[in-house]
Amino acid sequence: MDKIWSSDDILESGLLHRSLKVAPYMAKNASGSYIYLQDGTEILDGCGGAAVISVGHSNPEVIEAVTEQLKTITYVHTAEYTTAVSEELANLLLESYKGKVAKVYFVNSGSEANEAAIKMSLQYFYEQGKTEKTHFISRKQSYHGNCLGGMSLSGHVVRREPFEGIISSNFHQVSPANEYRFKNSGESTADYVKRLASELEEEILKIGPEKVACFFAETIVGATTACLPAPEGYFKAIQAVCQKYDVLLALDEIMCGSGRTGTFFAWEAEGIVPDITTAGKALSGGYSPLSAVFLAQKFVDVLGAGSNSFNCGHTYQSFALSSAAGLSVQKIIRRDGFLQNVVEMGKYLEYSLKQALSSSKVVGNIRGRGLFWGIEFVSSRATKHPIGATIHFGYMVQRAIFEEGVAVYPGFGTVDGHSGDHILIAPPFNVTKQQIDRIVAATSKGISKIESSLFS
Ligand code: PLP
């Protein structure tokens, strides 16, 4: 196990002391909500890696669809061809969003989708002769991918650090929308939202509205601050500012989208329709890499409807095998009412976590939506003081929960001095009550174990 150079997120970015790093486990096989290790240990997958697994592992129907696709056609170049399977997937995804989303562009990873979204925003203004519009605004404590564009958008300080030298000064950041941490005492949610919208407006005016192309945000923040929804009314207020200055609104739903929060797009709960949405992970649920950029009609109006109208292309764009995986996963979700289960089990997960952790002194905040829940750890509930990156509390808790046979995902942690340590819980969309009981029991036990070892 020493020949694969693993660019471990946590270790490479300096978030985790090497002494805490464990060697990767050898995963032998997986089925439904379970992963089995080489030695036979059963792990209940409470996070699907980084919120990837949607219809469970080794779903026989998806396996059959992908196998059939392998026998039919796997690859053609999109400059000359399309395939029935990619077209069917596009139609299935767009049919419920007529008038809201006009086109979808398929690539392979979340990072690639965000790079495409950046370039589409630039080309959208370029084609209109607004060639100065080349600046982007995103938020601190955000994550938008590992390629240069996404990394430049990402407001996670430590991840950017080794690469700062190449990050363009055209990328700017404003405050995150984090009611738990940054709403002033006595400030109403409406006033907090107004303050954030004003900050964005000021930033646009500082840069110059004629230079700002796009505001980029995760609809519900994923790995950096663990499943953090925006305060009520935030996206409506932000969109109004964007529209006032001809700035595009792009929402990154790589982690929180594709049904994870109970609607296909997480923005459906926000009462807005963005200009661009990116999606990935749960879209094809771990069977073959697939991501997507969803675009409003105005892009088609400006760039044209043809497949070569966007000045970008990838070898494995609209990859038929990934489309087959995505199509099968999405058909199962729709046919078997999985989104209803996401909503119902999501409520049960929220209730159970809040019940089980109500007396824990280190649990500062439990937040999320659907089957996307984050727990933020603090050294004091009253002061909300973060436990701190120095002891890597979230990572230690994750290890302790794993020892109980349940996998959760560790948040990035406190490195930028703003947030606490976190864990994320994001089980498959067909998770059962019994499995949630097991996830919550293991989580509660893991937290108590680390809490008592450090603070008693
Ligand atoms: N955007 C968000 C919100 C993510 O959570 C991720 C991955 O975790 C990405 C972008 C990058 O996706 P990928 O790792 O598939 O490149």
Boltz pocket constraint, residues with backbone or C-beta under 6 A from the ligand:
constraints:
  - pocket:
      binder: B
      contacts: [[A, 50], [A, 108], [A, 109], [A, 110], [A, 111], [A, 112], [A, 114], [A, 143], [A, 144], [A, 145], [A, 146], [A, 150], [A, 218], [A, 222], [A, 223], [A, 252], [A, 253], [A, 254], [A, 255], [A, 256], [A, 280], [A, 281]]
      max_distance: 6.0
